[in-house]
Amino acid sequence: MDYANLLKAEIAKKQKAVTSSKYSPETTRPPQTQDAGNGLASKASQSVKTQDIHEPKPPLEHGMEEVPREQEVSEITEKKLASSVCRLRTRPGRIARTLADEREVDTTISATEIGDVAQEAELSLKCNLFIHRLLKLWQEECYRPELILETKKALYPLVLKLRKRHLPSEFLTSLATIFYHTQQRQFPQATQSYMKLSIGNVAWPIGVTSVGIHARSAHERIQGKDKIANVMLDEHTRLWITSVKRLITFAEALERRKKSQHVNE
């Protein structure tokens, strides 16, 4: 018997058995691409997701039902729409009541009101109503009818700001000063105040030295030397400022007409 060949055959057989067992499916494992920590985190995340999916939602309170998001948005929109419709329906009545109340307002401007911050709201209303009353007189007197529509359009941005209390204080002070002198039939002073408004200076009642001293000095400090002329600010401002001059001219012409009629009588 050839022991050498027999030994070689046995060794080869053992090697073959070891090799096949090393690469068998039971012992083969896929290569690890993540460390142990990541593996644990992944398993924890999957566990939380599974728990969230299967976890029951908290019960609603008694008498409540779950409302879909789309239905909730629709209900809010409907409420807003109903509120808007209600305001539109009541708008004519509210406007009528406001106009009725404003007919009783005295539009006479006092020099003590000008420059007083606490009275700016009332002063804005008086200026607004005085403009409307001058325009109404203008139309009734048939004074230069070709200009009335253009003047109304130009004054619209001004009366809107006065109504909403959005006119800056320096503009309100100058405008109230112009109307103060107009109401006092001091038309040269009204024109002089208009010129100050046009070039960007704040106009104060002429001859009233004891009114608004602190406010006057404050305005002068704020203005500075490089203030741009108001008529150069924008087109809307230029138009309403020039239309204020038309109101002064009309009021002066109306006063002359009244004096002439009084003399003829």
C-alpha positions as CSV (number, residue, x, y, z in Angstrom):
1,M,0.0,0.0,0.0
2,D,1.3,3.5,-1.0
3,Y,0.9,5.4,2.3
4,A,2.2,8.6,0.7
5,N,-0.5,8.8,-1.9
6,L,-3.1,7.8,0.6
7,L,-2.0,10.6,2.9
8,K,-2.1,13.2,0.1
9,A,-5.6,12.1,-0.9
10,E,-6.8,12.4,2.7
11,I,-5.2,15.9,3.1
12,A,-6.8,17.1,-0.1
13,K,-10.2,15.8,1.0
14,K,-9.9,17.7,4.3
15,Q,-8.9,20.9,2.6
16,K,-11.9,20.6,0.2
17,A,-14.3,20.1,3.2
18,V,-12.9,23.2,5.0
19,T,-13.2,25.4,1.9
20,S,-16.7,24.4,1.1
21,S,-17.8,24.9,4.8
22,K,-16.2,28.4,4.8
23,Y,-18.3,29.6,1.8
24,S,-21.5,27.9,2.7
25,P,-24.8,30.1,3.0
26,E,-25.1,29.3,6.6
27,T,-21.8,30.9,7.5
28,T,-21.7,33.7,5.0
29,R,-22.5,37.2,6.3
30,P,-22.9,40.4,4.2
31,P,-20.3,43.0,4.6
32,Q,-21.0,45.6,7.4
33,T,-21.3,49.1,5.9
34,Q,-22.4,50.8,9.1
35,D,-21.1,50.7,12.6
36,A,-23.0,49.3,15.5
37,G,-24.1,52.7,16.7
38,N,-25.8,53.5,13.4
39,G,-27.4,50.1,13.3
40,L,-29.0,50.7,16.7
41,A,-30.1,54.2,15.7
42,S,-31.7,52.8,12.6
43,K,-33.5,50.1,14.6
44,A,-34.7,52.7,17.1
45,S,-36.0,55.0,14.3
46,Q,-37.9,52.1,12.7
47,S,-39.3,51.2,16.1
48,V,-40.5,54.8,16.7
49,K,-42.1,55.0,13.2
50,T,-43.9,51.7,13.8
51,Q,-45.1,53.0,17.2
52,D,-46.4,56.2,15.7
53,I,-48.3,54.3,13.0
54,H,-50.0,52.0,15.4
55,E,-50.4,54.4,18.3
56,P,-54.1,55.5,18.6
57,K,-55.0,59.2,18.4
58,P,-56.1,60.9,21.6
59,P,-59.9,60.8,22.0
60,L,-61.8,64.1,21.2
61,E,-63.7,65.8,23.9
62,H,-67.3,64.9,24.4
63,G,-69.6,66.4,21.8
64,M,-66.7,67.3,19.4
65,E,-66.0,65.9,16.0
66,E,-62.9,65.9,14.0
67,V,-63.1,68.7,11.3
68,P,-61.1,68.3,8.1
69,R,-58.6,71.0,7.4
70,E,-60.3,72.0,4.1
71,Q,-63.6,72.4,5.9
72,E,-62.1,74.5,8.6
73,V,-60.5,76.9,6.0
74,S,-63.8,77.0,4.1
75,E,-65.7,78.0,7.3
76,I,-63.2,80.8,8.0
77,T,-63.5,82.1,4.5
78,E,-67.3,82.1,4.7
79,K,-67.2,84.0,7.9
80,K,-65.0,86.7,6.5
81,L,-67.1,86.9,3.4
82,A,-70.3,87.3,5.5
83,S,-68.6,90.0,7.5
84,S,-67.6,91.9,4.4
85,V,-71.1,91.6,2.9
86,C,-72.6,92.9,6.1
87,R,-70.3,95.9,6.1
88,L,-71.2,96.7,2.5
89,R,-74.9,96.5,3.3
90,T,-74.6,98.8,6.3
91,R,-72.1,101.2,4.6
92,P,-74.7,103.6,3.1
93,G,-76.3,104.0,6.5
94,R,-73.0,104.5,8.3
95,I,-72.0,107.2,5.7
96,A,-75.4,108.9,6.1
97,R,-75.0,109.1,9.9
98,T,-71.5,110.4,9.6
99,L,-72.5,113.1,7.2
100,A,-75.4,114.1,9.4
101,D,-73.1,114.4,12.4
102,E,-70.6,116.4,10.4
103,R,-73.2,118.9,9.3
104,E,-73.4,120.1,12.9
105,V,-69.6,120.5,13.2
106,D,-68.4,124.1,13.4
107,T,-65.6,124.5,10.9
108,T,-64.3,127.8,12.4
109,I,-60.6,127.4,13.0
110,S,-59.1,129.0,16.1
111,A,-55.5,130.1,16.2
112,T,-55.0,128.3,19.5
113,E,-55.8,125.0,17.8
114,I,-53.0,125.4,15.3
115,G,-49.8,123.6,16.3
116,D,-51.5,121.8,19.2
117,V,-50.8,118.1,18.8
118,A,-53.7,117.1,21.1
119,Q,-56.2,118.9,18.7
120,E,-54.8,117.6,15.4
121,A,-57.6,115.2,14.9
122,E,-60.3,117.9,15.3
123,L,-58.3,120.3,13.2
124,S,-58.0,117.7,10.4
125,L,-61.8,117.3,10.4
126,K,-62.4,121.0,10.3
127,C,-60.0,121.5,7.3
128,N,-61.7,118.6,5.5
129,L,-65.2,120.0,6.0
130,F,-64.1,123.6,5.2
131,I,-62.8,122.4,1.8
132,H,-66.0,120.6,1.1
133,R,-68.1,123.6,2.0
134,L,-66.0,125.9,-0.2
135,L,-66.4,123.6,-3.1
136,K,-70.1,123.4,-2.6
137,L,-70.3,127.2,-2.5
138,W,-68.1,127.3,-5.6
139,Q,-70.6,125.1,-7.5
140,E,-73.6,127.0,-6.2
141,E,-72.2,130.4,-7.2
142,C,-71.2,129.0,-10.7
143,Y,-67.7,130.5,-10.2
144,R,-65.6,129.5,-13.2
145,P,-67.4,126.2,-13.7
146,E,-64.7,124.9,-16.1
147,L,-62.4,124.5,-13.1
148,I,-64.6,122.9,-10.5
149,L,-64.2,119.3,-11.6
150,E,-60.5,119.6,-12.1
151,T,-60.1,121.2,-8.7
152,K,-62.2,118.5,-7.0
153,K,-60.0,115.8,-8.5
154,A,-56.8,117.6,-7.5
155,L,-58.0,118.0,-3.9
156,Y,-59.2,114.4,-3.5
157,P,-55.8,113.1,-2.1
158,L,-55.7,115.9,0.4
159,V,-59.3,115.4,1.7
160,L,-58.6,111.7,1.9
161,K,-55.5,112.2,4.1
162,L,-57.4,114.7,6.3
163,R,-60.2,112.2,6.7
164,K,-57.8,109.4,7.7
165,R,-55.6,111.7,9.8
166,H,-52.6,110.9,7.6
167,L,-51.6,114.4,6.7
168,P,-48.2,115.3,8.3
169,S,-48.2,117.8,11.1
170,E,-46.3,120.5,9.2
171,F,-48.7,120.3,6.3
172,L,-51.7,120.4,8.6
173,T,-50.3,123.4,10.4
174,S,-49.8,125.4,7.2
175,L,-53.1,124.3,5.7
176,A,-55.0,125.3,8.9
177,T,-53.2,128.7,8.9
178,I,-54.3,129.3,5.3
179,F,-57.9,128.5,6.2
180,Y,-57.7,130.5,9.4
181,H,-56.8,133.6,7.5
182,T,-59.4,132.8,4.8
183,Q,-62.1,132.6,7.4
184,Q,-60.9,135.9,8.9
185,R,-61.1,137.4,5.4
186,Q,-57.4,138.1,5.6
187,F,-56.7,137.1,2.1
188,P,-53.2,138.7,1.7
189,Q,-52.1,136.8,4.8
190,A,-53.7,133.6,3.4
191,T,-51.8,134.0,0.2
192,Q,-48.6,134.6,2.1
193,S,-49.2,131.4,4.1
194,Y,-49.9,129.6,0.9
195,M,-46.5,130.7,-0.5
196,K,-44.8,129.3,2.6
197,L,-46.6,126.0,2.2
198,S,-45.5,125.9,-1.5
199,I,-41.8,126.5,-0.8
200,G,-41.7,124.1,2.1
201,N,-41.8,126.4,5.1
202,V,-44.4,125.9,7.9
203,A,-46.9,128.7,7.9
204,W,-48.2,130.1,11.2
205,P,-51.0,132.6,11.9
206,I,-49.6,136.0,11.3
207,G,-49.8,138.3,14.3
208,V,-50.5,135.5,16.7
209,T,-47.2,135.5,18.6
210,S,-48.3,133.8,21.8
211,V,-49.6,130.6,20.1
212,G,-47.5,127.5,19.4
213,I,-44.1,129.0,20.3
214,H,-42.6,125.7,21.3
215,A,-44.1,123.8,18.4
216,R,-43.0,126.5,16.0
217,S,-39.3,126.3,17.1
218,A,-39.5,122.5,17.0
219,H,-40.7,122.6,13.4
220,E,-38.0,125.1,12.4
221,R,-35.3,122.8,13.8
222,I,-36.7,119.8,12.0
223,Q,-37.0,121.6,8.6
224,G,-33.3,122.5,8.3
225,K,-31.9,124.6,5.4
226,D,-32.1,122.0,2.7
227,K,-35.8,121.2,2.8
228,I,-37.2,120.6,-0.7
229,A,-40.2,122.7,-1.9
230,N,-43.5,121.0,-1.2
231,V,-44.7,121.6,-4.8
232,M,-41.7,119.6,-6.0
233,L,-42.4,116.5,-3.8
234,D,-44.7,114.7,-6.3
235,E,-47.4,115.5,-8.8
236,H,-50.3,114.8,-6.4
237,T,-48.9,117.2,-3.8
238,R,-48.3,119.9,-6.4
239,L,-51.8,119.6,-7.7
240,W,-53.6,119.9,-4.3
241,I,-51.3,122.7,-3.2
242,T,-52.1,124.8,-6.3
243,S,-55.8,123.9,-5.9
244,V,-55.7,125.3,-2.3
245,K,-54.7,128.6,-4.0
246,R,-57.8,128.4,-6.1
247,L,-59.9,128.1,-3.0
248,I,-58.3,131.2,-1.6
249,T,-59.0,133.0,-4.9
250,F,-62.6,131.9,-4.9
251,A,-63.2,132.9,-1.3
252,E,-61.8,136.3,-2.0
253,A,-63.9,136.7,-5.2
254,L,-67.0,135.6,-3.2
255,E,-66.3,138.2,-0.5
256,R,-66.0,141.0,-3.1
257,R,-69.2,139.9,-4.7
258,K,-71.0,140.0,-1.4
259,K,-69.6,143.5,-0.7
260,S,-70.7,144.7,-4.1
261,Q,-74.2,143.4,-3.6
262,H,-74.4,145.0,-0.2
263,V,-73.4,148.4,-1.7
264,N,-75.9,148.1,-4.5
265,E,-78.7,147.5,-2.0
